[in-house]
Amino acid sequence: MSTTIDVTALCPGQGAQAVGMGRGWHDASKESKAIFDRADEVLGDSLGESLSALCFDGPADVLNQTNISQPAIYTCSVACWHGLYGQDASPAVAAGLSLGEYTALHLAGAFCFEDGLRLVARRGELMQESAEASCGGMLAVMGASEEEASSLCAEITSGGGILVPANLNAPGQIVLSGDANACDLAAEACGDRGWRATSLNVAGAFHSAHMEPAAAAMREVLACVEIEPLQSEVWTNVRATRYPSDAADVIRETLAAQVTSPVRWSDQIAAMVEAGCGGWIELAPGKVLKSLVRRIDRTAKVKNHDQPDQTVSA
């Protein structure tokens, strides 16, 4: 029987990857090493090299590819959890940023590690394919509210095209996604409004209509995966609410919709705080979520576990 650990586990999404990710956990914990070994066995040479080699040694341009970074981040996060608490433990609450929601659902018992790995590997492939088939981009905007960002997108696309708020990361921190030329126009308009805009080095327009082919294909993939009742509370990006504990079809549809829907991280964390979630920990890799949570709620204390010895709270 799984032991419940009284923490809220935050699971990172794409963008948290970095060469060397997970090596500290792999070397420090036999439980973590076992996860990397299982990932290498499941994926074999489908990524060109073993997943662990890509995580530990890169090169960065390969690790940053969507089809590589997604299974790499998922594996690293699960390895971190096992290094912290072992293989027979679940968090009381779990949440993940986009891709990280798969990690959260695995930790809550929705599916086994191997099924989750195959899901995120396929998700990464499909999103990479959709990105390559379209001319899209993403633009980080600092200083705008959701309403202001939505109004800007509507203005830019009044004559047609795609541009939408894709990541609502924290108050005043929003990522737009859509046509590459629309992102360029939006960057100019942001300057006129006194907002700071930065083009993101990503493969394509994630969480926008450009990802419709990937979303449709993920529905078919998810339909073939057994999803068990949740043993932990899991929150979803799409609606910024809890998942039902025993609603496999809701989980399947939400994960498929997530590919084209905005990531409502700011609303989600605010709702989790209001619901009384606490004991926040951020799993490897990276420290992005710790920063975002603190921007959303200055009273929140988050322990980051990018490395085995990083256990000092914020």
Protein Blocks (a to p, Z undefined) as FASTA:
>chain_A
ZZddddddddddehjacehihklmmmmpmklmmmmmmmmmmnmmmnopafklmmmnopmk
lmmpmklmmmmmmmmmmmmmmmmnojkbccfbdcdehjlmmmmmmmnopacfklmmmmmm
mmmmmmmmmmmmpccdddddehiafklmmmmmmmmmmngcjdddfbdfbghiacddddfk
lmmmmmmmmmmnopacdddddfbdehiaklmmmmmmmmmmmmmpccdddfbdcddfklop
acdfblfklmmmmmmmmmmmccffklmmmmmmmnopahiacddedjklmmmmmmmmmkbc
cddfkbfklcccZZ
